[in-house]
Amino acid sequence: MKILISIIIIVLSILALLLVIGLFMKKEYSVVSEVVINKPKTVVFDYIKLLKNQNDFSVWATMDPNMKKEFKGTDGTAGFVSAWESENKNVGKGEQEILKVDEEGRIEYEIRFIKPFESTSYASMSVVSVTEDQSKVQWIFNGKMKYPMNLMLLFMNMEKMIGKDLDKGLLNLKKILEK
C-alpha cells in the first residue's frame, strides 16, 4: 500500500511541476521557410496571392484529393475565404482567410482549424526580388497554444513538424513556376 501511495504522490508531483512550468513557458511559436524562384517578383506574387493556387503547391491541400473545398469572395483580395473538409484526420476541417494583400509583395492569412481540434493560426507569404529574374519567397506560420496545451511545445518541435511541410510546399511552388 505504501508503494502505491508513493507512486501516486510522485505522479501527482510531476503533473503539478509540469503545470507550473506551463505557466512560464512560451505559448507562441513561429516557423519560417524560404526558397529562391527563377522568375520575376511580379510573376511569383501574382501567382501566390491567389489562395486557390495553394491547392497546387501546399502539402496540406494535396493530402486528400477527395476533400470538399468551398470558396467565398474574390480571390487575391482581403476577405477571400478558402474552406476545406476532409475525413482524413491529418487534414480535418477548417478555413483560411486572406486578411491583407500588400501589392508590394506580402499577403497575410488567418487559418481557422475546426477539426480535429479548434485553433487559430496566422500565416504570411512574401516575395522580394533577388535579381531582375529571381525572387525569394518566404512563408511564415505563427501559432499559439493556450495553457496548459502549451506544455506540448516541450515535446514537439514545431519547426521540424511544420517547417518540412512549408519547405516541401515551397519546392512544389518553385517547380510549378519554373516550368
Secondary structure, DSSP 8 states (H G I E B T S, - for coil): -HHHHHHHHHHHHHHHHHHHHHHHS--EEEEEEEEEESS-HHHHHHHHTSGGGHHHH-TGGGS-TT-EEEEES-TTSTT-EEEEE-SSTTT-EEEEEEEEEETTTEEEEEEEEEESS-EEEEEEEEEEEEETTEEEEEEEEEEE--TTGGGGGGT--HHHHHHHHHHHHHHHHHHHHT-
